[in-house]
């Protein structure tokens, strides 16, 4: 591992740590904070994995750039939701769908031979999509908790 890799990893951890603090501070419930943590960890693993080895082929394969769409959907969804739990749940579900779609879009573009490597990429993306779904379910739970809190105060 070179010095540049260590510096890049440090910057990535710092930025995602700050992102977690910003998002988690918006929620009062533990479910919201846990959901934010799951989303940040999924983002970290997605970026780090792609920079280190790449999910589709090697890290130099241009098809790995498709994963930028996953992060863009999550970010834009969070902005549109204004970090509110119900909107964040929808954003995470959309992010999961985008994550799951990436290898199929890559297959349509490149049309490689179907091998076990292709199957493993699909399995890996399904696992990542599961992380996004878990974050979405936790945000949905946080939305339900905030509604209950609102009713009990009123």
Secondary structure, 3 states (H helix, E strand, C coil): CCHHHHHHHHHHHHHHHHHHHHHHCCCCCHHHHHHHHHHHHHHHHHHHHHHHCCCCCCCCCHHHHHHHHHHHHHHHHHHHHCCCHHHHHHHHHHHHHHHHHHHHHHHHHHCCCCCHHHHHHHHHHHHHHHHHHHHHHHHHHHHHHHHHHHHHHC
